[in-house]
């Protein structure tokens, strides 16, 4: 399908802005995405549709277009952003500068409609039989759209498949993958520069992972039990087009229902009642609890909360007994029913931490902190639970790019006191106590600080510390004497040892 064909389909609402001399370029398929760098989802020849959500400043446009050029994209369609009534001039200039054809998308036309029309047209052009089969199955979507598409994959490709969430939850499909295998598959998918990606397990089981969705964090993965690198181009095209249809059927977790947003907004304002809970689909009369998440990037924060409240058990396509939404720089979830009870708290914590582990490393230079509150018995207690969840989130300590979960038990530890101390005061205390050790270690290439940390972890046991570090006890004693000399603290004095322990916990 050539670009000029798009201009012959007025129902698509596409207006050519630049690149008329490239109208004979071929479109292989279409990808809606708002990632600033979508290269991992692209393999060349695509028409990319963007709502410009990645644009924060004018300079972003040039970097975005360069990423598309590097991926071999055929053309770009831009529009449907609430802040822009026309394509920004900086994006027009960037496309002209890098010679990328640019279309303006009419705000009245949904990206989903454009995608479906182009996929249908591509299917007609490349495989008439497949196009008619897809058309028949589209008419059955009202009954079970996802099931019909997965059945189509099995029928057309002769392979089993499974749809996975960003943390490896099994959503739908006949392919049997255990929890460990699913975790390995999504980890490889997240680490890859672009999809589809071949994943080999146990040195002989090869799977192909295709991307479903517009972003890495809120998208899903389609796993097919075969190596796509050996497929003919037409076979791979079928899989990519079916993955695009799945994207149309699966809701984007980041797009929250209005009652969920209203519930969270009311909770943040200190007004909550049973009517708001019922409107959000939550039962009233049992225990409820709150999850609060802060940090960047927002997409990682949202998917961490969405996956935590989804849980492992039950049908993942059925809405959980939870409502959540992002307002400002905070994502808040309200859990009711079994999910909000004290009895289910260990399962909720375990699953939340498992999700955090899978998602850690995807946040770039950012980090996401998530706090859980204790269950309360009525909607009236939710405002207090939100404050507790916020305090708990402040105690989480994610590494750069990571996600960390904290629970109310942390509120009765020294971490609560440290979180309440101003950052500049904490930094000054840590610097004053530990800088002599850092300078000594740097100058002598020694390990006084790591040894001190392990010594404190071993509750001051010389032998346990020496054994864990594979050192002689006398070596540990010598290093601790140097620590005492450099810091002016006596490790036999409980207060001095507490000073060192607090400084190390801040390090």
C-alpha positions as CSV (number, residue, x, y, z in Angstrom):
1,X,0.0,0.0,0.0
2,X,1.5,3.4,-1.0
3,X,1.2,6.7,0.9
4,X,-0.8,8.2,-1.9
5,X,-3.5,5.6,-1.2
6,X,-4.1,7.3,2.1
7,X,-5.2,10.5,0.4
8,X,-7.8,8.5,-1.5
9,X,-9.4,7.3,1.7
10,X,-11.1,10.5,3.1
11,X,-12.7,8.5,5.9
12,X,-9.2,8.3,7.5
13,X,-9.1,12.1,8.1
14,X,-5.4,12.4,7.0
15,X,-4.1,15.6,5.5
16,X,-0.7,15.7,3.9
17,X,1.5,18.3,5.6
18,X,4.8,17.6,4.0
19,X,6.6,14.9,1.9
20,X,4.5,15.0,-1.3
21,X,7.5,13.8,-3.3
22,X,7.4,10.5,-1.2
23,X,3.9,9.5,-2.0
24,X,5.0,6.3,-3.7
25,X,6.6,5.0,-0.5
26,X,5.2,1.7,0.7
27,X,3.4,1.2,4.0
28,X,4.0,-2.2,5.5
29,X,1.7,-1.7,8.5
30,X,0.5,0.9,11.0
31,X,1.6,1.5,14.6
32,X,-0.2,3.9,17.1
33,X,2.3,5.0,19.8
34,X,3.1,7.9,22.1
35,X,6.5,6.6,23.2
36,X,9.3,9.2,22.8
37,X,11.5,6.4,21.4
38,X,9.3,3.7,19.9
39,X,12.1,2.0,17.9
40,X,11.8,-1.3,19.9
41,X,8.3,-1.6,18.5
42,X,9.3,-0.9,14.9
43,X,10.9,-2.9,12.2
44,X,10.7,-0.5,9.2
45,X,8.0,0.5,6.7
46,X,5.4,1.6,9.3
47,X,3.0,4.5,9.3
48,X,3.3,5.8,12.9
49,X,0.3,7.5,14.5
50,X,1.0,9.7,17.5
51,X,-1.1,11.8,19.8
52,X,2.0,13.9,20.7
53,X,1.8,13.0,24.4
54,X,5.6,12.6,24.3
55,X,6.1,16.3,23.5
56,X,7.1,18.4,26.5
57,X,9.2,21.1,24.7
58,X,9.9,22.1,21.2
59,X,13.3,20.4,21.2
60,X,11.6,17.0,21.7
61,X,10.3,17.0,18.1
62,X,13.7,16.7,16.4
63,X,14.8,13.8,18.7
64,X,11.5,12.0,18.1
65,X,11.7,12.3,14.3
66,X,15.4,11.1,14.4
67,X,14.2,8.0,16.3
68,X,11.6,7.3,13.6
69,X,14.1,7.8,10.8
70,X,16.5,5.4,12.5
71,X,13.8,2.8,12.7
72,X,13.0,3.1,8.9
73,X,9.5,4.5,9.4
74,X,7.7,5.3,6.1
75,X,5.6,8.3,7.4
76,X,4.2,9.9,10.5
77,X,0.6,10.9,11.3
78,X,0.2,13.4,14.2
79,X,-2.8,14.8,16.0
80,X,-5.5,14.2,18.6
81,X,-3.8,16.1,21.4
82,X,-6.0,18.3,23.6
83,X,-3.5,21.1,23.7
84,X,-2.8,21.4,20.0
85,X,-5.4,22.4,17.3
86,X,-2.8,21.8,14.6
87,X,0.5,20.0,14.2
88,X,3.1,21.9,16.1
89,X,5.5,23.9,13.9
90,X,8.6,22.4,15.4
91,X,7.3,18.9,14.4
92,X,6.6,20.1,10.9
93,X,10.1,21.6,10.7
94,X,11.7,18.4,12.1
95,X,9.9,16.2,9.5
96,X,10.9,18.5,6.7
97,X,14.5,18.6,7.9
98,X,14.8,14.8,8.1
99,X,12.7,14.2,5.0
100,X,9.9,12.2,6.7
101,X,6.4,12.5,5.2
102,X,4.0,14.0,7.7
103,X,0.2,13.7,7.9
104,X,-2.2,15.7,10.1
105,X,-4.9,13.5,11.7
106,X,-8.4,14.9,12.1
107,X,-9.3,14.9,15.8
108,X,-12.7,13.5,14.9
109,X,-11.2,10.2,13.7
110,X,-9.9,7.7,16.2
111,X,-6.5,6.1,15.8
112,X,-8.2,2.7,16.3
113,X,-10.4,3.3,13.2
114,X,-7.4,4.4,11.1
115,X,-5.5,1.3,12.2
116,X,-8.3,-1.1,11.4
117,X,-9.0,0.4,8.0
118,X,-5.4,0.3,7.0
119,X,-4.8,-3.2,8.3
120,X,-7.9,-4.3,6.4
121,X,-6.6,-2.6,3.2
122,X,-3.1,-4.2,3.7
123,X,-4.7,-7.6,4.2
124,X,-6.7,-7.2,1.0
125,X,-3.6,-6.2,-1.0
126,X,-1.5,-9.1,0.3
127,X,-3.8,-11.9,1.1
128,X,-7.5,-11.8,0.0
129,X,-8.4,-14.9,1.9
130,X,-6.9,-13.5,5.1
131,X,-8.7,-10.2,4.7
132,X,-12.1,-11.9,4.3
133,X,-11.4,-14.1,7.3
134,X,-10.4,-11.1,9.4
135,X,-13.6,-9.3,8.3
136,X,-15.7,-12.3,9.4
137,X,-14.0,-12.4,12.8
138,X,-14.4,-8.6,13.3
139,X,-18.2,-9.1,13.1
140,X,-17.9,-11.6,16.0
141,X,-15.9,-9.2,18.3
142,X,-19.1,-8.3,20.2
143,X,-19.3,-11.9,21.5
144,X,-15.6,-12.5,22.3
145,X,-13.2,-10.4,20.3
146,X,-10.0,-11.4,21.9
147,X,-10.9,-15.1,21.8
148,X,-11.7,-14.9,18.2
149,X,-8.4,-13.2,17.3
150,X,-6.4,-15.7,19.3
151,X,-8.3,-18.5,17.5
152,X,-7.4,-16.9,14.2
153,X,-3.7,-16.9,15.1
154,X,-3.9,-20.6,15.9
155,X,-5.9,-21.3,12.7
156,X,-3.8,-19.1,10.3
157,X,-0.3,-19.7,11.8
158,X,-0.9,-23.2,13.2
159,X,0.6,-22.2,16.5
160,X,-0.5,-21.7,20.1
161,X,-0.1,-18.2,21.7
162,X,-0.6,-16.4,24.9
163,X,-1.1,-12.7,25.8
164,X,0.9,-11.5,28.8
165,X,0.8,-8.4,30.9
166,X,3.9,-6.2,31.4
167,X,4.7,-8.3,34.5
168,X,4.1,-11.7,33.0
169,X,0.5,-12.2,34.1
170,X,-1.3,-14.7,31.7
171,X,-4.2,-12.8,30.2
172,X,-5.5,-15.1,27.5
173,X,-4.3,-17.9,25.1
174,X,-3.8,-21.6,24.8
175,X,0.0,-21.6,25.1
176,X,1.0,-23.2,28.4
177,X,3.8,-21.2,30.1
178,X,4.6,-21.5,33.8
179,X,5.2,-18.5,36.0
180,X,9.0,-18.8,35.8
181,X,8.9,-19.0,32.0
182,X,6.5,-16.0,31.7
183,X,8.8,-13.9,33.9
184,X,11.8,-14.9,31.7
185,X,9.9,-14.0,28.5
186,X,8.7,-10.6,29.6
187,X,12.2,-9.8,31.1
188,X,13.7,-10.4,27.7
189,X,11.0,-8.5,26.0
190,X,11.5,-5.5,28.2
191,X,15.3,-5.6,27.7
192,X,15.1,-5.8,23.9
193,X,15.6,-2.7,21.7
194,X,12.6,-3.6,19.5
195,X,9.9,-6.2,19.0
196,X,9.3,-8.8,17.8
197,X,12.0,-10.6,19.8
198,X,13.1,-14.2,19.7
199,X,13.3,-15.7,23.2
200,X,14.9,-19.1,23.8
201,X,14.2,-21.0,27.0
202,X,16.1,-24.1,28.2
203,X,18.3,-23.8,25.0
204,X,15.7,-25.4,22.8
205,X,12.3,-23.8,23.3
206,X,12.0,-20.8,21.0
207,X,9.2,-18.3,21.3
208,X,8.4,-15.1,19.4
209,X,7.3,-12.0,21.4
210,X,5.3,-9.3,19.6
211,X,4.3,-6.0,21.1
212,X,0.7,-5.1,21.8
213,X,0.0,-1.5,22.7
214,X,1.3,2.0,22.3
215,X,3.8,2.1,25.1
216,X,6.2,-0.3,26.8
217,X,4.7,-0.1,30.3
218,X,1.0,-0.1,29.4
219,X,1.3,-2.5,26.5
220,X,1.1,-6.3,26.5
221,X,3.1,-9.0,24.8
222,X,1.8,-11.6,22.3
223,X,3.9,-14.8,22.7
224,X,3.8,-17.4,19.9
225,X,5.5,-20.8,20.2
226,X,7.8,-20.5,17.2
227,X,10.8,-18.7,16.0
228,X,9.6,-15.8,13.7
229,X,13.2,-15.2,12.4
230,X,12.6,-18.3,10.1
231,X,9.2,-17.1,8.8
232,X,8.4,-15.9,5.4
233,X,7.6,-12.1,5.3
234,X,3.9,-12.8,4.6
235,X,3.7,-15.1,7.7
236,X,5.3,-12.4,9.9
237,X,3.0,-9.8,8.5
238,X,-0.1,-11.9,9.5
239,X,1.2,-12.1,13.1
240,X,1.9,-8.3,13.2
241,X,-1.5,-7.4,11.9
242,X,-3.2,-9.7,14.4
243,X,-1.2,-8.2,17.2
244,X,-2.5,-4.8,16.0
245,X,-6.1,-6.1,16.2
246,X,-5.5,-7.3,19.7
247,X,-4.3,-3.8,20.6
248,X,-7.7,-2.5,19.6
249,X,-9.5,-5.1,21.8
250,X,-7.4,-4.7,25.0
251,X,-8.1,-1.6,27.1
252,X,-5.2,0.7,27.9
253,X,-4.8,0.6,31.7
254,X,-3.7,4.3,31.7
255,X,-7.1,5.3,30.4
256,X,-9.2,5.3,33.6
257,X,-13.0,5.2,33.8
258,X,-14.6,8.5,34.9
259,X,-16.0,7.0,38.2
260,X,-12.5,5.9,39.2
261,X,-11.1,9.3,38.6
262,X,-14.0,10.9,40.5
263,X,-13.4,8.5,43.5
264,X,-9.7,9.3,43.7
265,X,-10.3,13.0,43.3
266,X,-12.8,13.0,46.1
267,X,-10.5,10.9,48.3
268,X,-7.7,13.4,47.8
269,X,-10.0,16.2,48.7
270,X,-11.1,14.5,51.9
271,X,-14.6,13.8,50.9
272,X,-15.6,10.1,50.3
273,X,-18.9,8.3,50.6
274,X,-20.6,5.0,49.7
275,X,-22.2,6.5,46.5
276,X,-18.8,7.3,45.0
277,X,-17.6,3.8,45.9
278,X,-20.6,2.1,44.3
279,X,-20.2,4.3,41.2
280,X,-16.6,3.1,40.9
281,X,-17.8,-0.6,41.1
282,X,-16.6,-1.2,44.6
283,X,-18.6,-3.1,47.2
284,X,-19.5,-1.3,50.4
285,X,-19.6,-2.8,53.9
286,X,-16.3,-4.7,54.2
287,X,-12.7,-3.7,54.7
288,X,-11.0,-1.3,52.3
289,X,-7.4,-0.1,51.9
290,X,-5.4,2.3,49.9
291,X,-2.3,2.2,47.8
292,X,-0.4,5.4,47.0
293,X,2.4,5.7,44.4
294,X,4.7,8.6,43.6
295,X,7.8,9.1,41.3
296,X,8.5,9.1,37.6
297,X,8.0,8.0,34.9
298,X,4.3,8.2,35.4
299,X,3.7,5.2,33.0
300,X,5.9,3.0,35.1
301,X,4.1,4.2,38.3
302,X,0.7,3.5,36.7
303,X,1.5,0.0,35.5
304,X,3.0,-1.0,38.8
305,X,-0.2,0.0,40.6
306,X,-2.4,-1.6,37.9
307,X,-0.6,-4.9,38.0
308,X,-0.6,-4.9,41.8
309,X,-4.4,-4.5,42.1
310,X,-5.0,-7.0,39.3
311,X,-3.4,-9.8,41.4
312,X,-2.5,-13.3,40.2
313,X,-5.7,-15.2,40.8
314,X,-9.0,-15.2,38.9
315,X,-9.8,-14.2,35.4
316,X,-7.5,-11.2,34.6
317,X,-9.9,-9.8,32.2
318,X,-12.5,-9.4,34.9
319,X,-12.1,-6.1,36.6
320,X,-10.6,-6.5,40.1
321,X,-12.3,-5.2,43.2
322,X,-10.3,-2.0,43.0
323,X,-10.5,1.5,41.5
324,X,-7.4,3.6,40.7
325,X,-6.4,6.7,38.9
326,X,-3.6,9.2,38.5
327,X,-4.2,12.8,39.5
328,X,-1.2,15.2,39.4
329,X,2.0,13.4,40.3
330,X,0.3,10.7,42.4
331,X,-1.4,7.4,41.5
332,X,-3.9,6.2,44.1
333,X,-5.8,2.9,44.3
334,X,-8.7,1.9,46.5
335,X,-9.1,-1.8,47.2
336,X,-12.3,-3.4,48.6
337,X,-13.5,-6.9,49.3
338,X,-11.0,-9.7,49.8
339,X,-8.2,-7.6,48.2
340,X,-8.6,-5.0,51.0
341,X,-8.7,-7.4,53.9
342,X,-5.9,-8.0,56.5
343,X,-6.1,-11.7,55.7
344,X,-5.1,-11.1,52.1
345,X,-2.4,-8.6,52.9
346,X,0.5,-11.0,52.7
347,X,-0.6,-12.1,49.2
348,X,-1.0,-8.5,48.1
349,X,2.4,-7.6,49.4
350,X,4.1,-10.6,47.7
351,X,2.4,-10.0,44.4
352,X,3.2,-6.2,44.5
353,X,6.8,-6.9,45.2
354,X,7.0,-9.5,42.4
355,X,5.5,-6.9,40.0
356,X,8.1,-4.3,41.3
357,X,10.9,-6.7,40.7
358,X,9.9,-7.4,37.1
359,X,9.4,-3.7,36.4
360,X,12.6,-2.5,38.1
361,X,15.1,-1.2,35.6
362,X,12.5,0.3,33.2
363,X,12.3,3.7,34.8
364,X,15.5,5.2,33.2
365,X,16.8,7.9,35.6
366,X,13.5,8.0,37.6
367,X,12.2,5.8,40.4
368,X,8.8,4.9,41.8
369,X,7.8,4.5,45.4
370,X,4.6,2.7,46.4
371,X,3.1,2.7,49.9
372,X,0.3,0.5,51.3
373,X,-2.0,1.4,54.1
374,X,-3.6,-0.7,56.8
375,X,-7.1,-1.9,56.0
376,X,-10.0,0.2,57.4
377,X,-13.6,-0.8,58.2
378,X,-15.5,2.0,56.4
379,X,-15.3,4.6,53.6
380,X,-14.9,7.2,56.4
381,X,-11.5,5.8,57.2
382,X,-10.2,6.0,53.7
383,X,-8.9,9.6,54.1
384,X,-6.7,8.5,57.0
385,X,-5.6,5.4,55.0
386,X,-4.5,7.7,52.1
387,X,-2.3,9.7,54.5
388,X,-0.8,6.5,55.9
389,X,-0.2,5.2,52.4
390,X,1.6,8.5,51.5
391,X,3.8,8.3,54.6
392,X,4.6,4.7,53.8
393,X,5.5,5.5,50.2
394,X,8.0,8.1,51.6
395,X,9.8,5.2,53.3
396,X,10.2,3.2,50.1
397,X,13.8,3.3,48.8
398,X,13.8,2.5,45.1
399,X,17.1,2.3,43.2
400,X,17.4,4.5,40.1
401,X,15.1,3.2,37.5
402,X,13.4,0.9,40.0
403,X,10.2,0.3,41.9
404,X,10.0,-0.2,45.7
405,X,7.1,-1.2,47.9
406,X,6.8,-0.2,51.6
407,X,4.2,-1.4,54.1
408,X,2.8,0.1,57.4
409,X,5.2,-2.0,59.5
410,X,8.0,0.3,58.2
411,X,6.3,3.2,60.0
412,X,7.5,1.8,63.4
413,X,11.1,1.6,62.3
414,X,14.0,4.1,62.3
415,X,13.2,4.6,58.5
416,X,10.1,6.6,59.6
417,X,12.3,9.0,61.6
418,X,14.8,9.3,58.8
419,X,12.1,10.0,56.2
420,X,10.9,12.9,58.4
421,X,14.3,14.5,58.6
422,X,14.9,17.2,55.9
423,X,17.1,16.0,53.1
424,X,19.9,18.6,53.7
425,X,20.1,17.7,57.3
426,X,20.3,13.9,56.5
427,X,23.0,14.6,53.9
428,X,25.0,16.7,56.4
429,X,24.9,14.0,59.0
430,X,25.9,11.3,56.6
431,X,28.7,13.4,55.2
432,X,30.1,14.3,58.6
433,X,30.1,10.7,59.9
434,X,31.1,8.7,56.8
435,X,33.3,11.1,54.7
436,X,36.5,10.2,56.6
437,X,35.9,6.5,55.7
438,X,35.1,7.3,52.1
439,X,38.3,9.4,51.8
440,X,40.4,6.8,53.5
441,X,39.0,4.0,51.2
442,X,39.6,6.0,48.1
443,X,43.1,7.0,49.1
444,X,44.2,3.5,50.3
445,X,42.0,1.4,48.1
446,X,40.7,-0.3,51.3
447,X,37.2,-1.5,52.3
448,X,36.5,0.1,55.7
449,X,33.0,1.3,54.8
450,X,31.8,-2.1,53.3
451,X,33.3,-3.9,56.3
452,X,31.5,-1.5,58.7
453,X,28.3,-2.1,56.9
454,X,28.6,-5.9,57.2
455,X,29.8,-5.6,60.8
456,X,26.6,-3.7,61.7
457,X,24.5,-6.2,59.7
458,X,26.0,-9.0,61.8
459,X,25.0,-7.2,65.0
460,X,28.6,-6.6,66.0
461,X,29.7,-10.2,65.8
462,X,33.4,-10.3,64.8
463,X,33.4,-14.0,63.8
464,X,30.1,-13.8,61.8
465,X,31.3,-10.7,60.0
466,X,34.7,-12.3,59.2
467,X,33.1,-15.5,57.9
468,X,30.7,-13.6,55.7
469,X,33.6,-11.5,54.1
470,X,36.0,-14.5,54.0
471,X,38.5,-12.6,56.2
472,X,40.5,-13.4,59.3
473,X,38.9,-12.1,62.5
474,X,42.0,-10.0,63.2
475,X,41.6,-8.3,59.9
476,X,38.0,-7.3,60.8
477,X,39.2,-6.1,64.2
478,X,42.0,-4.0,62.6
479,X,39.5,-2.4,60.2
480,X,37.0,-1.6,62.9
481,X,39.8,0.1,65.0
482,X,40.6,2.3,62.0
483,X,36.8,3.1,61.7
484,X,36.8,4.2,65.3
485,X,39.9,6.4,64.9
486,X,38.6,8.0,61.7
487,X,35.0,8.7,62.9
488,X,35.7,9.3,66.6
489,X,33.0,6.7,67.5
490,X,33.4,3.8,69.9
491,X,31.8,0.7,68.5
492,X,31.3,-0.6,72.1
493,X,29.1,2.4,72.9
494,X,25.5,1.7,71.8
495,X,24.9,5.4,71.0
496,X,28.0,5.7,68.9
497,X,27.1,2.5,67.1
498,X,23.6,3.9,66.5
499,X,25.2,6.9,64.9
500,X,27.2,4.8,62.5
501,X,24.2,2.6,61.7
502,X,22.0,5.5,60.9
503,X,24.7,7.1,58.7
504,X,25.2,3.8,56.8
505,X,21.4,3.5,56.3
506,X,21.5,6.9,54.7
507,X,24.5,6.1,52.5
